[in-house]
Amino acid sequence: MVAAQSMNRIAGSAEGNRDVSVSFEAQPYAFRFNPSTTALVIIDMQRDFLLKDGFGYIQAGDAGVEKVQATIQPTLAVLRMFRERRMHVIHTREGHRPDLRDLPTPKLLRQARAPTTRHSMVIGDVGPMGRLLTRGEYGHDIIDELQPVVGEYVVDKPGKGSFFSTSLHEHLVDRGITHMIVVGVTVECCVTTTVREANDRGFDACILSDCTGGFVSDFKSASLDMIHFSEGLFGFVSHSRPLLAALSSLPAHPLENGADWDGSLDIETLKTAYSAGLSPVTVINHVLDKINSDKIQHPSIWINQTPAEDLLCRAKKLEQSADRNLPLFGIPFAVKDNIDVSGLPTTAACPSFEYVPKISAHVVQRLEDAGAIVIGKTNLDQFATGLVGTRSPFGACHCASDPARISGGSSSGSAVAVALGQVSFALGTDTAGSGRVPAAFNNIVGLKPTKGTVSTAGVIPACKTLDCVSFFANTISDARTVWLVSKGRDSEDLYSRSSPSLASLTSRSLLHEESPYTVSFPPESILKETLSSGYHEKFAKVISLVRNLAHIEEVSFDWSSYLSASDLLYKGAFIAERTTFLQEVLKNKENTLTLHPVTQDVLDSANSMSATDVFRDIYEAQRLSKLIEAEFDKCDILVVPTAPNHPTIQEVEKDPIGPNLKLGVFASAVNILDLSAIAIPAGHIQGLPFGISIIAPAFREGFILNVAQRIQARLGHFAL
């Protein structure tokens, strides 16, 4: 029965997978893959292993080095094909820190202590190409023929396998990679070790026999036979010829005329246009014209803009640079005005708080280093306190499609700027849903990553223990692209994290075309109680659609505990954390801050909180987190309405607190419980956007991005 169910599951097709599936001859049978979810992994093609006088030469002499050098030209042919098709490429390098603190003593001494050994030198000793297998040395780097280009990931690994003590697993799942074409050296050691572990982690891998080699000829066939033994016990084995023939049938990335650019600001369109000769100056002029033309209907989006002459200067410098392969070359973006941009005022929507930073926030710097262009700073609910977008002395932002409706907040200006096509993407922040509610109200995508994975250094804190930088974009693909550039550990951020949980490093973090996965929706009783009638009807259709996705199974979930966590943020003692930063500011500020009346009321409510209240709620948050962690052992994702209704500006002015609290009913628990989430459009209700959110445990962004793409593709086939 189990076997029959597995075969039925495998026979299904992936929802939302509109890319071409490719297959080529292999052992034990044809290897099938989707180019968009496949990476070429080039293992250890380093000077130390392939050139004379390196570590490999010490082990095997001239004859051994000649054998591994035979892999260079076929590997280069495969690499060129992957680059032409803009497919993902990863390089690995085995080696150790200069202080050798990551080098196990047995690895260092085992061969050197053998009674008969060629090892006159060991790792770390100085050879003709520098210290052997030591990072930063000439011999440690990849050979000239296969040097990585901008955008290709390099894994520095201290062991034989490419996953041990590296971020390779995280890198792959973040990008939705499920399949690996593996080449490199040596076949008996690092290549097959990597493939065996890839198998345990849920990846499908195929080794190309002519692109891999070892120092002992007899070992090669045995090593490869063990991989594909027993109907592919560990993976597949093939040759580069059938792979190249299969990929040759796919079109290379088209080079269009840059003059044909249609004004679209999505990242992939701009990348294609730039590669065909489009000037960043043209794009910046287009952006400035668009912002100016929208000012009459949308006067409150921007607080400060980068001077036009500075923007054009930045664009010209990019145009003159030799490298158009920067991941965000010439991509215009907006920054919420609680995030520092060097030389532009930071106000947090409080004029009396204004200062001009000399250093940009860590996330802004990463984006600019990747080629992106900061257009300016956007409006927000003052000090990021609110989900409505109306609590600003610079004016209330309204929904991009209806001037009577709120834009959502607190990242109001950033969301509307993206929705109107003024920028390609925008930075927001998310403490209680501020990176998702505005996305839902403006028909765009909002990604809230795992806490601590994108630096908040240079971000004005709302709740420092909960704050996240979030990303607004028009497509899921664009949101993923910007997030991947932005993420990374930052020593200046006290809450920065670099170590995913063990649960996020298993096969459950991948979503293959045929992978089963589980989902839970809020119970009908909760939906009926919290949603407006229109939202209730629309979400019922979404539930029906998601239930009919291939390979998905609905399971129960502890929704009571989840909703209790939502209440902690604005109804509990966590509100006291919002006052911490402002109290420090008031101590050091000569002039008294003038707060928006509603912001003042919210912060004043913290005065009634005692230290006992704070610790009680911290303990309660931890208790709920443990309960929800256990629930996610059986459930992969939650699907919820991003917001319960869409208030008018008039309704919020009449009652500034009530509607705001209600908007966070499904959104505000996410950071308390250390979850990741993405908000995506899901149709319209009487002309107004409606959105849903997909939620999963920390470090599962890659998973929810893939699910979001499947749901969005399905939504595109049905009028809800």
KEFI-68945 format. One line per field, with one value per residue (C-alpha): x, y, z; residue number from 1; residue in three letters. Coordinates in steps of 0.25 Angstrom, whole numbers. Example, Ala and Ser with C-alpha at 12.3 -4.5 7.8 and 13.67 -1.06 7.14 Angstrom:
2
x = (49,55)
y = (-18,-4)
z = (31,29)
i = (1,2)
aa = (ALA,SER)
//
This chain:
720
x = (0,11,18,6,3,18,17,4,10,22,13,7,12,16,6,12,24,23,38,43,47,59,64,77,82,89,90,82,72,69,72,61,62,56,67,61,63,76,91,104,113,128,136,150,156,167,181,185,178,181,194,208,214,200,194,189,203,209,199,199,211,211,202,191,191,190,177,170,175,167,154,157,152,139,136,139,129,118,121,120,106,101,105,99,86,87,86,92,106,113,128,134,149,154,163,165,166,180,180,176,165,155,165,163,176,173,172,185,193,187,195,207,208,207,219,221,216,218,214,226,217,204,192,197,212,218,219,222,208,207,202,195,180,180,170,175,187,190,189,175,168,161,169,169,161,149,150,136,129,120,108,114,114,127,127,139,138,147,144,142,127,122,111,119,121,116,104,102,89,83,88,81,68,67,68,58,69,66,75,90,99,112,126,140,151,153,143,147,147,140,131,124,124,116,106,104,100,92,84,81,77,67,74,75,89,96,111,117,128,137,136,141,154,163,177,176,169,163,156,148,139,136,133,123,117,113,106,96,96,82,73,81,84,91,88,91,104,105,114,115,111,96,95,100,91,79,83,86,71,68,69,80,76,71,78,68,70,71,63,51,50,35,37,35,43,42,57,57,52,62,74,70,69,82,89,84,90,79,85,83,81,69,63,66,59,47,46,47,36,27,29,26,13,8,9,-4,-12,-1,6,10,18,32,38,52,57,72,75,73,87,92,83,88,103,101,94,105,116,109,108,123,126,131,122,107,106,104,91,84,91,83,71,64,58,52,55,46,50,53,65,78,83,96,94,79,71,65,52,44,32,36,42,47,55,62,77,86,94,108,107,96,89,96,85,85,100,99,88,96,109,100,97,84,80,74,63,59,52,37,26,22,14,22,33,27,16,4,-2,-10,-1,-9,0,10,11,15,1,-6,-3,-15,-17,-11,-24,-34,-32,-42,-36,-23,-10,-7,5,15,22,12,20,29,18,10,23,25,10,10,23,31,42,46,46,45,50,40,41,32,30,15,12,16,23,11,-2,2,6,-8,-15,-7,-7,8,17,23,34,37,49,54,58,73,76,76,83,75,88,84,70,62,56,42,44,58,56,45,49,52,55,44,44,33,33,23,27,31,44,48,45,54,65,66,65,77,85,82,83,96,102,106,115,109,95,93,82,89,88,96,92,79,72,75,60,63,74,66,59,46,53,52,40,42,32,26,29,17,15,4,-4,-14,-24,-31,-43,-56,-61,-49,-51,-65,-62,-51,-53,-62,-73,-65,-52,-59,-65,-52,-43,-53,-49,-34,-36,-43,-32,-20,-27,-27,-12,-4,3,-3,-10,-18,-15,-19,-12,-12,-19,-23,-8,-4,-15,-11,3,-3,-9,4,9,0,-9,2,15,23,17,27,39,34,37,51,58,50,54,68,66,59,71,81,72,72,58,46,41,27,20,7,-5,-8,7,7,-5,0,14,7,-1,13,14,4,13,21,34,26,17,28,35,21,19,33,31,17,23,34,23,15,27,30,16,16,30,24,12,21,27,14,10,19,11,0,-9,-16,-23,-12,-23,-37,-43,-39,-43,-45,-37,-49,-52,-37,-38,-51,-45,-30,-27,-38,-36,-21,-22,-31,-22,-11,-20,-13,0,5,9,19,31,27,28,40,34,36,25,21,9,4,-8,-20,-30,-39,-52,-61,-48,-40,-28,-29,-16,-12,0,8,15,26,36,49,59,48,47,52,40,29,34,33,19,15,19,10,-2,0,1,-12,-19,-15,-23,-36,-44,-47)
y = (0,10,7,9,22,26,23,31,43,42,41,55,68,80,92,105,99,105,103,92,79,73,59,52,38,33,21,15,22,36,48,58,72,86,96,106,97,91,95,91,88,88,82,86,89,96,98,90,78,80,86,81,84,84,75,65,64,60,49,44,50,53,42,45,60,56,48,60,70,62,67,82,83,75,83,96,92,89,102,110,104,107,121,123,118,126,114,113,110,107,105,98,99,90,97,102,115,120,117,103,103,96,85,72,66,52,58,66,54,41,41,47,36,24,15,17,31,41,52,60,72,73,83,96,94,104,98,104,110,115,107,94,94,108,118,131,124,123,108,108,116,110,108,120,113,111,124,128,140,150,143,129,124,119,109,108,95,89,75,65,67,80,81,79,92,100,108,100,93,107,113,102,102,118,117,106,97,82,76,76,73,69,70,72,64,55,45,35,46,59,57,44,49,61,53,43,54,61,48,48,63,61,66,58,58,53,52,54,43,50,63,56,48,43,40,25,20,7,15,23,12,6,20,23,9,10,23,17,3,-2,7,19,17,30,37,36,36,40,47,62,59,55,67,77,72,73,87,91,89,101,115,123,136,145,158,168,183,191,202,193,194,196,203,191,191,176,171,161,170,181,171,166,180,184,173,178,192,199,211,212,227,224,216,227,238,229,227,242,244,234,239,253,249,242,253,259,246,241,253,245,234,240,248,250,247,246,258,256,260,250,239,242,242,228,223,228,222,209,210,213,201,188,179,178,164,170,164,177,185,198,194,205,203,211,211,212,224,217,211,219,223,231,246,245,250,239,244,231,240,249,263,266,253,256,253,251,238,237,222,214,202,189,184,197,196,181,185,197,188,179,190,195,210,217,226,232,230,226,230,221,220,228,220,208,207,203,195,206,216,228,231,241,256,255,251,238,228,222,209,210,207,214,228,225,212,211,207,198,201,203,202,210,218,206,198,208,212,198,196,209,204,216,206,191,188,194,192,192,187,176,175,171,170,183,176,168,176,187,177,171,184,188,176,173,163,165,155,155,147,139,149,152,147,161,171,182,190,204,202,210,199,197,184,181,166,165,174,169,177,173,173,178,174,172,157,146,144,159,157,145,152,164,156,147,159,165,153,150,150,164,165,179,174,168,159,154,139,130,116,110,100,85,84,94,85,73,68,75,88,84,84,75,74,62,65,63,74,78,90,96,107,114,107,112,117,127,131,134,142,150,153,162,155,158,153,141,137,140,132,120,120,120,109,100,104,100,87,83,86,73,66,74,69,77,75,80,91,98,111,115,116,123,134,136,139,150,157,158,169,180,175,170,175,175,189,193,189,200,211,206,213,226,227,226,237,246,245,250,259,274,277,269,259,263,250,247,247,233,228,236,228,215,217,223,210,204,212,203,191,186,178,166,168,168,155,148,151,147,134,132,135,124,115,117,116,102,98,104,97,84,87,89,76,71,83,89,102,111,118,130,143,154,163,161,173,186,199,212,224,230,218,218,233,231,219,219,207,197,194,194,183,175,176,168,156,146,154,159,145,142,149,146,131,132,129,133,138,143,151,149,155,146,153,165,168,179,184,184,175,163,155,143,139,126,124,114,112,120,118,112,124,116,106,116,124,111,109,123,121,109,116,128,120,112,126,130,119,122,135,135)
z = (0,4,-10,-17,-11,-13,-28,-29,-23,-32,-44,-41,-46,-38,-37,-42,-49,-62,-65,-75,-69,-75,-75,-80,-80,-67,-58,-53,-62,-68,-59,-59,-54,-55,-59,-50,-38,-41,-38,-43,-32,-35,-24,-20,-34,-26,-29,-17,-24,-38,-40,-38,-24,-17,-7,-17,-23,-10,-9,-23,-31,-46,-50,-40,-44,-59,-56,-48,-59,-69,-63,-65,-80,-79,-66,-73,-84,-74,-66,-79,-82,-68,-69,-83,-78,-65,-57,-42,-40,-27,-25,-13,-7,4,14,28,35,36,51,48,59,50,46,54,60,54,40,42,47,42,28,34,44,35,35,20,15,4,13,16,18,25,25,29,25,14,0,-13,-14,0,13,9,9,16,13,7,1,-14,-15,-7,-18,-31,-43,-53,-64,-54,-46,-41,-46,-39,-34,-33,-18,-12,-1,8,15,25,23,11,10,5,15,28,36,24,19,7,11,15,2,-7,0,1,-15,-16,-21,-21,-31,-33,-44,-37,-43,-38,-30,-24,-28,-17,-6,-6,-18,-14,1,-3,-12,-1,9,-1,-2,13,13,1,-11,-24,-30,-42,-44,-58,-59,-69,-60,-48,-45,-34,-31,-33,-45,-39,-29,-39,-45,-31,-25,-36,-37,-22,-24,-35,-29,-25,-34,-30,-15,-14,-27,-42,-51,-65,-75,-79,-94,-91,-81,-91,-102,-93,-89,-103,-106,-97,-102,-96,-89,-100,-102,-106,-110,-98,-105,-105,-90,-87,-73,-65,-52,-48,-46,-57,-67,-63,-63,-77,-82,-76,-82,-95,-93,-85,-77,-62,-65,-74,-62,-52,-61,-63,-47,-45,-55,-49,-35,-39,-47,-35,-25,-27,-24,-14,-7,5,0,2,13,7,-7,-11,-20,-34,-38,-28,-34,-48,-43,-37,-49,-58,-49,-51,-66,-67,-58,-65,-57,-61,-54,-40,-35,-34,-44,-46,-38,-32,-18,-6,9,20,28,41,33,32,18,19,16,16,28,37,44,47,44,55,51,64,65,51,49,37,38,33,31,24,31,28,20,11,9,5,-6,-11,-12,-20,-30,-25,-25,-13,-18,-4,9,11,20,32,45,54,61,53,63,56,45,38,31,37,49,42,43,28,24,23,12,5,-2,-16,-22,-13,-7,4,9,18,12,24,32,38,25,18,8,4,0,-8,-15,-20,-23,-32,-40,-34,-30,-32,-18,-4,10,22,36,42,57,57,43,37,25,21,24,15,4,5,4,-8,-16,-15,-8,6,11,26,28,41,52,52,38,32,40,48,50,46,48,59,68,71,79,78,81,70,59,45,32,22,7,-3,-17,-29,-30,-22,-30,-27,-12,-12,-20,-11,2,-3,-5,8,18,25,39,44,56,59,61,75,70,57,55,46,51,46,55,52,48,37,31,28,16,21,17,2,-7,-18,-30,-23,-9,1,10,21,23,33,32,44,48,42,56,57,42,44,57,52,37,30,21,8,14,19,6,-2,8,7,-8,-5,5,-6,-16,-7,-2,-17,-19,-23,-11,0,12,23,37,51,58,72,67,81,85,72,74,89,84,75,87,94,85,86,98,107,113,100,98,109,100,90,100,103,91,93,107,103,92,102,112,101,93,96,90,95,84,79,76,68,78,75,76,90,95,91,98,110,112,115,128,135,132,144,143,147,136,126,131,132,117,113,120,113,100,102,106,94,85,90,88,74,71,74,65,53,55,48,40,29,27,31,21,27,22,24,30,34,27,20,28,22,27,33,41,47,50,57,65,64,73,71,56,58,68,59,47,54,58,49,46,60,65,55,62,76,72,63,50,35,26,12,8,-6,-14,-15,-23,-21,-13,-20,-26,-14,-12,-4,1,9,16,17,30,34,45,45,34,24,15,3,6,7,-5,-13,-7,-10,-25,-26,-20,-28,-41,-37,-34,-48,-54,-46,-44,-29)
i = (1,2,3,4,5,6,7,8,9,10,11,12,13,14,15,16,17,18,19,20,21,22,23,24,25,26,27,28,29,30,31,32,33,34,35,36,37,38,39,40,41,42,43,44,45,46,47,48,49,50,51,52,53,54,55,56,57,58,59,60,61,62,63,64,65,66,67,68,69,70,71,72,73,74,75,76,77,78,79,80,81,82,83,84,85,86,87,88,89,90,91,92,93,94,95,96,97,98,99,100,101,102,103,104,105,106,107,108,109,110,111,112,113,114,115,116,117,118,119,120,121,122,123,124,125,126,127,128,129,130,131,132,133,134,135,136,137,138,139,140,141,142,143,144,145,146,147,148,149,150,151,152,153,154,155,156,157,158,159,160,161,162,163,164,165,166,167,168,169,170,171,172,173,174,175,176,177,178,179,180,181,182,183,184,185,186,187,188,189,190,191,192,193,194,195,196,197,198,199,200,201,202,203,204,205,206,207,208,209,210,211,212,213,214,215,216,217,218,219,220,221,222,223,224,225,226,227,228,229,230,231,232,233,234,235,236,237,238,239,240,241,242,243,244,245,246,247,248,249,250,251,252,253,254,255,256,257,258,259,260,261,262,263,264,265,266,267,268,269,270,271,272,273,274,275,276,277,278,279,280,281,282,283,284,285,286,287,288,289,290,291,292,293,294,295,296,297,298,299,300,301,302,303,304,305,306,307,308,309,310,311,312,313,314,315,316,317,318,319,320,321,322,323,324,325,326,327,328,329,330,331,332,333,334,335,336,337,338,339,340,341,342,343,344,345,346,347,348,349,350,351,352,353,354,355,356,357,358,359,360,361,362,363,364,365,366,367,368,369,370,371,372,373,374,375,376,377,378,379,380,381,382,383,384,385,386,387,388,389,390,391,392,393,394,395,396,397,398,399,400,401,402,403,404,405,406,407,408,409,410,411,412,413,414,415,416,417,418,419,420,421,422,423,424,425,426,427,428,429,430,431,432,433,434,435,436,437,438,439,440,441,442,443,444,445,446,447,448,449,450,451,452,453,454,455,456,457,458,459,460,461,462,463,464,465,466,467,468,469,470,471,472,473,474,475,476,477,478,479,480,481,482,483,484,485,486,487,488,489,490,491,492,493,494,495,496,497,498,499,500,501,502,503,504,505,506,507,508,509,510,511,512,513,514,515,516,517,518,519,520,521,522,523,524,525,526,527,528,529,530,531,532,533,534,535,536,537,538,539,540,541,542,543,544,545,546,547,548,549,550,551,552,553,554,555,556,557,558,559,560,561,562,563,564,565,566,567,568,569,570,571,572,573,574,575,576,577,578,579,580,581,582,583,584,585,586,587,588,589,590,591,592,593,594,595,596,597,598,599,600,601,602,603,604,605,606,607,608,609,610,611,612,613,614,615,616,617,618,619,620,621,622,623,624,625,626,627,628,629,630,631,632,633,634,635,636,637,638,639,640,641,642,643,644,645,646,647,648,649,650,651,652,653,654,655,656,657,658,659,660,661,662,663,664,665,666,667,668,669,670,671,672,673,674,675,676,677,678,679,680,681,682,683,684,685,686,687,688,689,690,691,692,693,694,695,696,697,698,699,700,701,702,703,704,705,706,707,708,709,710,711,712,713,714,715,716,717,718,719,720)
aa = (MET,VAL,ALA,ALA,GLN,SER,MET,ASN,ARG,ILE,ALA,GLY,SER,ALA,GLU,GLY,ASN,ARG,ASP,VAL,SER,VAL,SER,PHE,GLU,ALA,GLN,PRO,TYR,ALA,PHE,ARG,PHE,ASN,PRO,SER,THR,THR,ALA,LEU,VAL,ILE,ILE,ASP,MET,GLN,ARG,ASP,PHE,LEU,LEU,LYS,ASP,GLY,PHE,GLY,TYR,ILE,GLN,ALA,GLY,ASP,ALA,GLY,VAL,GLU,LYS,VAL,GLN,ALA,THR,ILE,GLN,PRO,THR,LEU,ALA,VAL,LEU,ARG,MET,PHE,ARG,GLU,ARG,ARG,MET,HIS,VAL,ILE,HIS,THR,ARG,GLU,GLY,HIS,ARG,PRO,ASP,LEU,ARG,ASP,LEU,PRO,THR,PRO,LYS,LEU,LEU,ARG,GLN,ALA,ARG,ALA,PRO,THR,THR,ARG,HIS,SER,MET,VAL,ILE,GLY,ASP,VAL,GLY,PRO,MET,GLY,ARG,LEU,LEU,THR,ARG,GLY,GLU,TYR,GLY,HIS,ASP,ILE,ILE,ASP,GLU,LEU,GLN,PRO,VAL,VAL,GLY,GLU,TYR,VAL,VAL,ASP,LYS,PRO,GLY,LYS,GLY,SER,PHE,PHE,SER,THR,SER,LEU,HIS,GLU,HIS,LEU,VAL,ASP,ARG,GLY,ILE,THR,HIS,MET,ILE,VAL,VAL,GLY,VAL,THR,VAL,GLU,CYS,CYS,VAL,THR,THR,THR,VAL,ARG,GLU,ALA,ASN,ASP,ARG,GLY,PHE,ASP,ALA,CYS,ILE,LEU,SER,ASP,CYS,THR,GLY,GLY,PHE,VAL,SER,ASP,PHE,LYS,SER,ALA,SER,LEU,ASP,MET,ILE,HIS,PHE,SER,GLU,GLY,LEU,PHE,GLY,PHE,VAL,SER,HIS,SER,ARG,PRO,LEU,LEU,ALA,ALA,LEU,SER,SER,LEU,PRO,ALA,HIS,PRO,LEU,GLU,ASN,GLY,ALA,ASP,TRP,ASP,GLY,SER,LEU,ASP,ILE,GLU,THR,LEU,LYS,THR,ALA,TYR,SER,ALA,GLY,LEU,SER,PRO,VAL,THR,VAL,ILE,ASN,HIS,VAL,LEU,ASP,LYS,ILE,ASN,SER,ASP,LYS,ILE,GLN,HIS,PRO,SER,ILE,TRP,ILE,ASN,GLN,THR,PRO,ALA,GLU,ASP,LEU,LEU,CYS,ARG,ALA,LYS,LYS,LEU,GLU,GLN,SER,ALA,ASP,ARG,ASN,LEU,PRO,LEU,PHE,GLY,ILE,PRO,PHE,ALA,VAL,LYS,ASP,ASN,ILE,ASP,VAL,SER,GLY,LEU,PRO,THR,THR,ALA,ALA,CYS,PRO,SER,PHE,GLU,TYR,VAL,PRO,LYS,ILE,SER,ALA,HIS,VAL,VAL,GLN,ARG,LEU,GLU,ASP,ALA,GLY,ALA,ILE,VAL,ILE,GLY,LYS,THR,ASN,LEU,ASP,GLN,PHE,ALA,THR,GLY,LEU,VAL,GLY,THR,ARG,SER,PRO,PHE,GLY,ALA,CYS,HIS,CYS,ALA,SER,ASP,PRO,ALA,ARG,ILE,SER,GLY,GLY,SER,SER,SER,GLY,SER,ALA,VAL,ALA,VAL,ALA,LEU,GLY,GLN,VAL,SER,PHE,ALA,LEU,GLY,THR,ASP,THR,ALA,GLY,SER,GLY,ARG,VAL,PRO,ALA,ALA,PHE,ASN,ASN,ILE,VAL,GLY,LEU,LYS,PRO,THR,LYS,GLY,THR,VAL,SER,THR,ALA,GLY,VAL,ILE,PRO,ALA,CYS,LYS,THR,LEU,ASP,CYS,VAL,SER,PHE,PHE,ALA,ASN,THR,ILE,SER,ASP,ALA,ARG,THR,VAL,TRP,LEU,VAL,SER,LYS,GLY,ARG,ASP,SER,GLU,ASP,LEU,TYR,SER,ARG,SER,SER,PRO,SER,LEU,ALA,SER,LEU,THR,SER,ARG,SER,LEU,LEU,HIS,GLU,GLU,SER,PRO,TYR,THR,VAL,SER,PHE,PRO,PRO,GLU,SER,ILE,LEU,LYS,GLU,THR,LEU,SER,SER,GLY,TYR,HIS,GLU,LYS,PHE,ALA,LYS,VAL,ILE,SER,LEU,VAL,ARG,ASN,LEU,ALA,HIS,ILE,GLU,GLU,VAL,SER,PHE,ASP,TRP,SER,SER,TYR,LEU,SER,ALA,SER,ASP,LEU,LEU,TYR,LYS,GLY,ALA,PHE,ILE,ALA,GLU,ARG,THR,THR,PHE,LEU,GLN,GLU,VAL,LEU,LYS,ASN,LYS,GLU,ASN,THR,LEU,THR,LEU,HIS,PRO,VAL,THR,GLN,ASP,VAL,LEU,ASP,SER,ALA,ASN,SER,MET,SER,ALA,THR,ASP,VAL,PHE,ARG,ASP,ILE,TYR,GLU,ALA,GLN,ARG,LEU,SER,LYS,LEU,ILE,GLU,ALA,GLU,PHE,ASP,LYS,CYS,ASP,ILE,LEU,VAL,VAL,PRO,THR,ALA,PRO,ASN,HIS,PRO,THR,ILE,GLN,GLU,VAL,GLU,LYS,ASP,PRO,ILE,GLY,PRO,ASN,LEU,LYS,LEU,GLY,VAL,PHE,ALA,SER,ALA,VAL,ASN,ILE,LEU,ASP,LEU,SER,ALA,ILE,ALA,ILE,PRO,ALA,GLY,HIS,ILE,GLN,GLY,LEU,PRO,PHE,GLY,ILE,SER,ILE,ILE,ALA,PRO,ALA,PHE,ARG,GLU,GLY,PHE,ILE,LEU,ASN,VAL,ALA,GLN,ARG,ILE,GLN,ALA,ARG,LEU,GLY,HIS,PHE,ALA,LEU)
//
